[in-house]
């Protein structure tokens, strides 16, 4: 690493450490003013964001305005509306000490200090700025490292931050493994990482060396169970919404489907018809781009390993990084595509007759970030959720929970740790400090 880059990173870190010690960020009025100003600057860059996201990931303007911009603004508005109330001390019951001393007890939200936020490539704006909002609403400062895999978006993120904040409060550091390694060696007060489990292990190991608390938003193979009583038209439409958005590069995308044998053939034919009606002869270029040519090759290797199981789609363009919405049928756990998270627009279909076998298969593997079940039976849905574990779950829909301010979002086990969004971001980015006062 060039010495000047190393010096710049350490300078920013030291500036933020010093600024946090002034206690200015603990003032609620300061936090709200900063977030309000950020909102104004952020919206000014709407066109630049849409253009950059289209270049890097092939997302349409409509999709970008919803998943990258709209969710951030909505989160901001909700937080600004409620921050005063959320940050009030919570008084709790306080029993007299055996000595007879009377006490009062309360809990306050205390910021950690300087935060390091590592953004991913798949939703580079939303998943860099949503954690940032959580960090700032809680009274922290932050250094963001956007993904090097979406360079045009990373530059826009840096431009927004430079206009909205002083670097002693919020700064962006561009770079890849080398820069991230240096940043992880610094004594941050909190780390927030969104990305793959493999990189998550590296981040967690670095945090453990200095006992730094952290959040890991990872991923995994999120299962979708379609029972024999499901409304197939509704099911297919909602699975498609969750799977093909961002060309399948969504941490909570349905990774594979377990379909009841009684309706499997009907389901597959309806799914093909839906895709034909939605995308015409090909979905190439209509569902976004894969982030890199290497990932295109990884996805293609799944198809090459079992070409006879590709029942719809399967075409791709290495040069443009486009990949078709693809269905694979008669898949088993022995197939290559079932060995790791797909992170692309390929949807394997497995068949079941006994739900107990399905749940055993799911439970014998790493805990997924999300689980989806489609059924008209509330008892069946409740039973599936009761007998499985996942970061979050949905019944008769996919992905909707991610955009809710009222639900904590995050993983469990190998799919992550820590929850955020709405008030849960305040809890995630704060130390809940117990205060007892004797009379």
KEZANU-72110 format. One line per 8 residues: number of its first residue (from 1); their letters; for each residue x, y, z of C-alpha. Coordinates in Angstrom, 2 decimals. Each point is the difference from the previous one (the first is absolute). Last residue first. Layout:
% residues N
NUM	A	X:Y:Z ~ ...
//
This chain:
% residues 439
439	XXXXXXXX	-31.30:7.87:47.37 ~ 2.02:-2.48:-2.04 ~ 0.32:0.37:-3.76 ~ 0.25:-2.91:-2.42 ~ 0.99:0.57:-3.64 ~ 0.05:-2.86:-2.50 ~ 1.67:0.76:-3.35 ~ -1.41:-1.33:-3.22
431	XXXXXXXX	3.02:0.34:-2.27 ~ -1.22:1.33:-3.29 ~ 0.29:-0.94:-3.70 ~ -2.34:-3.00:0.18 ~ -2.57:1.53:2.35 ~ -0.24:3.14:-2.11 ~ -0.19:-2.15:-3.14 ~ -2.84:-1.98:1.61
423	XXXXXXXX	-1.94:3.25:0.21 ~ -0.35:-0.04:-3.78 ~ 2.18:-2.58:-1.75 ~ 2.59:-2.28:1.69 ~ 0.76:-3.44:1.38 ~ 3.27:-1.60:1.11 ~ 1.61:-3.26:-1.03 ~ 0.42:-1.71:-3.34
415	XXXXXXXX	-1.11:-2.75:-2.36 ~ 2.44:-2.47:1.60 ~ -1.91:0.09:3.27 ~ -2.94:2.37:-0.20 ~ -0.66:2.78:-2.47 ~ -1.31:3.52:-0.05 ~ -3.00:2.32:-0.33 ~ -1.97:1.31:2.97
407	XXXXXXXX	-3.60:0.71:-1.01 ~ -1.84:3.32:0.25 ~ 1.98:1.93:-2.57 ~ -1.01:-2.56:-2.64 ~ 1.96:-0.15:-3.26 ~ 1.68:-3.35:0.67 ~ -3.31:-1.61:0.98 ~ -1.29:0.28:-3.58
399	XXXXXXXX	2.70:-2.32:-1.37 ~ -2.37:-2.89:-0.80 ~ -3.72:-0.62:0.45 ~ -2.52:-2.69:1.00 ~ 1.35:-0.36:3.56 ~ 3.27:1.72:0.79 ~ 2.97:-0.87:2.19 ~ 2.96:1.64:1.73
391	XXXXXXXX	3.53:-0.96:1.03 ~ -0.93:-3.65:-0.31 ~ -0.88:-2.89:2.28 ~ -2.40:-2.84:-0.73 ~ -2.66:-1.98:1.85 ~ -2.20:2.90:1.10 ~ 0.19:1.63:-3.44 ~ -1.14:-3.16:-1.78
383	XXXXXXXX	-2.76:-0.63:2.57 ~ -1.29:3.57:-0.25 ~ -0.20:-0.29:-3.78 ~ -1.85:-3.32:0.16 ~ -2.43:1.29:2.63 ~ -0.64:3.16:-2.02 ~ -1.00:-2.12:-2.97 ~ -0.23:1.86:-3.32
375	XXXXXXXX	3.64:-0.77:-0.67 ~ 3.23:1.60:-1.17 ~ 2.96:-0.16:2.36 ~ 3.09:2.19:-0.09 ~ 3.12:-0.22:2.14 ~ 2.60:2.74:0.39 ~ 3.64:0.41:1.05 ~ 0.55:-3.75:0.01
367	XXXXXXXX	1.27:-2.13:2.91 ~ 2.76:-2.31:-1.19 ~ -1.23:-3.48:-1.00 ~ -1.60:-2.88:1.88 ~ -3.03:2.16:0.74 ~ -0.86:0.41:-3.68 ~ 0.27:-3.70:-0.80 ~ -1.92:-0.93:3.17
359	XXXXXXXX	-2.70:2.50:-0.92 ~ -0.38:-1.56:-3.43 ~ -0.17:-3.54:1.40 ~ -2.72:1.04:2.46 ~ -1.90:1.65:-2.86 ~ -0.51:-3.40:-1.65 ~ -0.90:0.07:-3.70 ~ 2.86:2.09:-1.32
351	XXXXXXXX	1.47:1.29:-3.26 ~ 3.02:2.20:-0.65 ~ 0.09:2.96:-2.38 ~ 3.22:1.96:-0.56 ~ -0.35:3.72:-0.84 ~ 2.84:1.64:-1.90 ~ 0.04:3.79:-0.11 ~ 3.20:0.56:2.03
343	XXXXXXXX	1.32:-0.10:3.53 ~ 0.11:-3.82:0.07 ~ 0.72:-0.65:3.68 ~ 2.07:-3.19:0.31 ~ -0.07:-3.75:-0.64 ~ -3.45:-0.17:-1.59 ~ 1.15:1.12:-3.46 ~ 2.48:-2.86:-0.14
335	XXXXXXXX	-2.76:-2.60:0.14 ~ 0.06:-2.53:2.84 ~ -2.78:1.82:1.86 ~ -2.38:-0.93:-2.79 ~ -1.38:1.89:-3.02 ~ -2.87:-1.39:-2.06 ~ -0.45:3.37:-1.74 ~ 2.32:2.94:-0.66
327	XXXXXXXX	-1.60:3.34:-0.86 ~ 1.93:2.93:-1.44 ~ -0.57:3.75:-0.20 ~ 2.59:0.85:-2.59 ~ 3.47:1.38:0.66 ~ 1.53:3.28:-1.16 ~ 3.63:0.87:0.69 ~ 0.33:1.95:-3.29
319	XXXXXXXX	3.10:-1.94:-1.10 ~ -0.86:-3.32:1.63 ~ -3.45:-0.14:-1.55 ~ -2.33:-2.57:1.54 ~ -2.57:-2.62:-1.00 ~ -1.43:-2.48:2.50 ~ -3.69:0.71:-0.51 ~ -2.51:-2.74:0.88
311	XXXXXXXX	0.23:-3.70:0.84 ~ 3.68:-0.23:0.86 ~ 0.24:-3.45:1.60 ~ 1.63:-1.68:-3.02 ~ 2.85:2.50:0.17 ~ 1.12:-1.31:3.42 ~ 3.60:1.06:0.71 ~ -0.01:2.50:-2.88
303	XXXXXXXX	-2.93:1.81:1.60 ~ 1.78:0.44:3.32 ~ 3.19:0.96:-1.85 ~ -1.87:2.81:-1.73 ~ -0.63:1.66:3.35 ~ 3.71:-0.02:0.85 ~ 0.89:1.27:-3.48 ~ -2.44:2.89:0.35
295	XXXXXXXX	1.54:0.66:3.42 ~ 3.40:0.32:-1.65 ~ -1.43:2.36:-2.60 ~ -1.00:2.36:2.79 ~ -3.00:1.61:1.74 ~ -2.71:-1.91:-1.85 ~ -2.15:2.44:-1.92 ~ -3.64:1.02:0.24
287	XXXXXXXX	-3.31:-1.81:-0.50 ~ -0.86:1.04:-3.57 ~ 3.41:-0.33:-1.65 ~ -0.57:-3.65:-0.83 ~ -3.59:-0.89:0.95 ~ -0.56:-1.88:-3.26 ~ -2.84:-0.95:-2.35 ~ -2.47:2.31:1.72
279	XXXXXXXX	0.86:1.28:3.47 ~ -3.26:-0.03:1.96 ~ -2.14:-2.30:-2.15 ~ 2.82:-2.50:-0.51 ~ 0.89:0.15:3.70 ~ -3.62:-0.61:1.00 ~ -0.36:-2.87:-2.47 ~ 3.14:-1.65:1.37
271	XXXXXXXX	-1.30:0.38:3.56 ~ -3.39:-1.43:-0.93 ~ 1.69:-3.03:-1.53 ~ 2.20:-0.49:3.07 ~ -2.90:0.35:2.45 ~ -2.25:-2.41:-1.91 ~ 2.74:-2.60:-0.02 ~ 0.73:0.47:3.71
263	XXXXXXXX	-3.60:0.04:1.28 ~ -0.29:-3.41:1.64 ~ 3.76:-0.22:0.60 ~ -0.01:2.90:2.45 ~ 2.54:2.64:-0.99 ~ 3.27:0.67:1.86 ~ 1.47:3.07:-1.63 ~ 3.56:1.31:0.02
255	XXXXXXXX	1.92:3.18:0.79 ~ -2.99:2.28:0.58 ~ 1.76:3.37:0.15 ~ 0.99:1.19:3.48 ~ 3.60:0.95:-0.84 ~ -1.04:1.47:-3.33 ~ 1.99:-0.47:-3.20 ~ -2.74:-1.80:-1.93
247	XXXXXXXX	0.28:2.27:-3.03 ~ -0.66:3.08:2.16 ~ -3.64:-1.15:0.27 ~ -0.35:-3.47:-1.52 ~ -0.55:-1.99:3.20 ~ -2.22:2.09:2.25 ~ -2.41:1.22:-2.64 ~ 0.01:-3.42:-1.63
239	XXXXXXXX	-0.95:-1.67:3.29 ~ -2.87:2.47:0.27 ~ -1.34:-0.63:-3.50 ~ 0.41:-3.75:0.29 ~ -1.82:-0.16:3.33 ~ -2.88:2.20:-1.14 ~ -0.60:-2.19:-3.04 ~ 0.51:-3.17:2.02
231	XXXXXXXX	-2.41:0.73:2.86 ~ 1.50:-2.52:2.43 ~ -1.91:-3.13:1.09 ~ 2.76:-2.44:-1.03 ~ 2.60:1.79:2.08 ~ 2.73:2.21:-1.47 ~ 3.06:0.14:2.27 ~ 2.62:2.65:-0.76
223	XXXXXXXX	3.46:-0.45:1.47 ~ 2.61:2.74:0.59 ~ 3.44:-1.39:-0.84 ~ 2.36:2.27:1.86 ~ 0.51:3.67:0.73 ~ 2.11:2.38:2.07 ~ -0.82:3.10:2.01 ~ 2.66:-0.04:2.72
215	XXXXXXXX	-0.29:2.54:2.81 ~ 2.96:0.79:2.21 ~ 1.46:0.50:3.45 ~ 3.79:0.55:0.01 ~ 1.93:-2.39:2.25 ~ 3.32:1.07:-1.58 ~ 1.01:-3.34:-1.53 ~ -3.68:-0.95:-0.12
207	XXXXXXXX	-0.69:2.79:-2.49 ~ 2.65:-1.36:-2.36 ~ -1.46:-3.51:0.29 ~ -3.51:1.35:-0.57 ~ 1.07:1.82:-3.16 ~ 1.77:-3.06:-1.40 ~ -2.98:-2.22:0.84 ~ -2.33:2.48:-1.68
199	XXXXXXXX	2.13:-0.27:-3.13 ~ -0.95:-3.66:-0.26 ~ -3.61:0.61:1.13 ~ -0.52:2.43:-2.89 ~ -0.86:3.65:0.33 ~ -1.27:2.71:2.33 ~ 2.32:1.09:2.80 ~ -0.57:2.41:2.88
191	XXXXXXXX	2.94:0.60:2.34 ~ -0.06:1.83:3.35 ~ 2.45:1.87:2.22 ~ 2.78:-0.07:-2.57 ~ 3.53:-0.83:1.15 ~ 1.68:-0.08:-3.43 ~ 1.15:-3.33:-1.47 ~ -3.27:-0.42:-1.89
183	XXXXXXXX	0.72:3.23:-1.87 ~ 3.38:-1.30:-1.11 ~ -1.47:-3.28:-1.24 ~ -2.81:1.86:-1.78 ~ 2.52:2.18:-1.83 ~ 1.92:-3.04:-1.21 ~ -3.08:-2.02:-0.89 ~ -1.67:2.69:-2.12
175	XXXXXXXX	-0.03:3.77:-0.06 ~ -1.94:3.20:0.51 ~ -0.21:1.67:3.40 ~ -3.10:2.07:0.64 ~ -0.37:2.44:2.89 ~ -2.54:0.97:2.65 ~ 0.58:2.22:3.06 ~ 3.63:1.21:-0.26
167	XXXXXXXX	-0.56:-0.26:-3.75 ~ -2.43:2.93:0.16 ~ -3.35:-1.11:-1.36 ~ -2.57:0.42:-2.79 ~ 2.15:1.02:-2.96 ~ 2.79:-2.48:0.69 ~ -2.52:-2.74:0.80 ~ -1.87:0.48:-3.26
159	XXXXXXXX	3.20:0.02:-2.09 ~ 1.29:-3.15:1.73 ~ -3.26:-1.84:-0.67 ~ 0.16:1.17:-3.63 ~ 3.52:-1.43:-0.29 ~ -1.07:-3.33:1.48 ~ -2.89:-0.14:-2.47 ~ 2.40:0.25:-2.94
151	XXXXXXXX	2.37:-2.53:1.58 ~ -2.50:-2.82:0.65 ~ 2.40:-2.88:0.74 ~ 2.13:2.24:2.24 ~ -2.78:-0.19:2.57 ~ -0.44:3.11:2.11 ~ 2.24:0.60:3.01 ~ -1.82:2.26:2.45
143	XXXXXXXX	1.57:1.75:2.99 ~ -2.46:1.01:2.68 ~ -0.70:2.25:3.00 ~ -2.44:-1.14:2.66 ~ -2.99:1.67:1.64 ~ -2.64:-2.71:-0.38 ~ -1.72:1.76:-2.89 ~ 3.42:0.11:-1.65
135	XXXXXXXX	0.67:-3.74:0.15 ~ -3.50:-0.97:-1.11 ~ 0.12:2.46:-2.90 ~ 3.36:-1.45:-0.99 ~ -1.46:-3.52:0.08 ~ -2.65:1.14:-2.52 ~ 2.61:1.91:-2.02 ~ 2.32:-2.82:-1.00
127	XXXXXXXX	-2.65:-2.69:-0.56 ~ -2.32:2.36:-1.87 ~ 2.67:1.39:-2.31 ~ 1.92:-3.17:-0.85 ~ -2.96:-2.37:-0.31 ~ 1.95:-2.94:-1.45 ~ 3.53:1.31:0.43 ~ 0.34:-0.11:3.78
119	XXXXXXXX	0.85:2.78:2.49 ~ 2.48:-0.20:2.88 ~ -0.96:2.43:2.78 ~ 2.67:0.83:2.61 ~ -1.37:1.85:3.02 ~ 1.75:2.54:2.26 ~ -1.70:0.33:3.39 ~ -2.27:-2.53:1.70
111	XXXXXXXX	-2.99:2.28:0.46 ~ -1.92:-0.16:3.33 ~ -3.67:-0.86:0.21 ~ -1.22:0.42:3.58 ~ -1.61:-2.45:2.41 ~ -1.51:1.09:3.31 ~ -0.11:-0.98:3.65 ~ -1.07:1.79:3.16
103	XXXXXXXX	1.19:-1.10:3.42 ~ -1.06:-0.28:3.65 ~ 2.58:-1.20:2.52 ~ -1.54:-2.47:2.45 ~ 3.10:-2.15:0.38 ~ -1.72:-2.72:-2.03 ~ 0.02:2.49:-2.94 ~ -3.39:1.48:-0.82
95	XXXXXXXX	-1.57:-1.17:-3.29 ~ 0.40:2.06:-3.16 ~ -2.50:-0.38:-2.81 ~ 1.14:1.52:-3.28 ~ 0.45:3.50:-1.38 ~ 0.84:0.14:-3.69 ~ 2.10:3.06:-0.82 ~ -1.25:1.95:-3.04
87	XXXXXXXX	1.73:-0.90:-3.25 ~ -3.03:-1.60:-1.64 ~ -2.28:3.01:0.53 ~ 2.34:2.56:-1.53 ~ 0.94:-2.38:-2.83 ~ -3.57:-0.65:-1.17 ~ -0.68:2.29:-2.96 ~ 3.64:0.19:-1.04
79	XXXXXXXX	0.17:-3.80:0.02 ~ -3.07:-0.47:-2.19 ~ 1.16:2.64:-2.46 ~ 3.46:-1.52:-0.27 ~ -1.34:-3.51:-0.56 ~ -2.29:1.27:-2.75 ~ 2.91:1.83:-1.60 ~ 2.20:-3.13:0.06
71	XXXXXXXX	-2.77:-2.27:-1.32 ~ -0.79:2.43:-2.80 ~ 3.58:0.35:-1.22 ~ 1.46:-3.48:-0.54 ~ -3.01:-2.33:-0.23 ~ -2.62:2.36:-1.44 ~ 1.88:2.60:-2.01 ~ 2.37:-2.71:-1.19
63	XXXXXXXX	-2.83:-2.20:-1.27 ~ -1.61:2.83:-1.95 ~ 3.32:1.16:-1.45 ~ 0.69:-3.51:-1.24 ~ 2.77:-2.07:1.54 ~ 2.90:-1.01:-2.24 ~ 2.36:-0.67:2.90 ~ 3.04:2.25:-0.45
55	XXXXXXXX	-1.17:2.31:-2.78 ~ -3.63:0.08:1.16 ~ 1.03:0.65:3.60 ~ 2.15:2.92:-1.14 ~ -2.77:1.59:-2.09 ~ -2.67:-0.40:2.69 ~ 2.32:1.39:2.68 ~ 0.95:3.01:-2.13
47	XXXXXXXX	-3.66:0.73:-0.73 ~ -0.97:-0.15:3.68 ~ 3.02:2.00:1.19 ~ -1.98:2.99:1.25 ~ -2.07:-2.44:2.07 ~ 3.07:-0.93:2.06 ~ 0.90:3.63:0.66 ~ -3.41:0.80:1.48
39	XXXXXXXX	-0.13:-3.21:2.03 ~ 3.52:0.59:1.32 ~ -1.05:3.43:1.24 ~ -2.89:-1.55:1.93 ~ 2.31:-2.67:1.42 ~ 2.47:2.62:1.18 ~ -2.70:2.16:1.55 ~ -1.54:-2.99:1.74
31	XXXXXXXX	3.33:-1.10:1.49 ~ 0.84:3.52:1.17 ~ -3.42:0.39:1.66 ~ 0.53:-3.32:1.78 ~ 3.34:1.10:1.50 ~ 2.24:-3.04:0.41 ~ 1.88:0.88:-3.18 ~ 1.44:3.11:1.65
23	XXXXXXXX	1.59:-2.05:2.79 ~ 3.42:1.61:-0.75 ~ 1.51:-3.50:0.28 ~ -1.73:-0.97:-3.23 ~ 1.95:2.68:-1.83 ~ 3.36:-1.30:1.23 ~ -0.73:-3.58:-1.05 ~ -1.32:1.27:-3.32
15	XXXXXXXX	3.15:2.00:-0.70 ~ 2.16:-2.99:0.98 ~ -1.84:-2.24:-2.47 ~ 0.24:2.58:-2.75 ~ 3.75:0.37:0.57 ~ 0.51:-3.77:0.10 ~ -1.70:-0.37:-3.38 ~ 1.97:2.90:-1.49
7	XXXXXXX	3.32:-1.36:1.27 ~ -0.69:-3.41:-1.53 ~ -0.93:1.62:-3.30 ~ 3.17:2.16:0.07 ~ 2.16:-3.06:0.72 ~ -1.18:-1.84:-3.09 ~ -1.25:-3.46:0.81
//
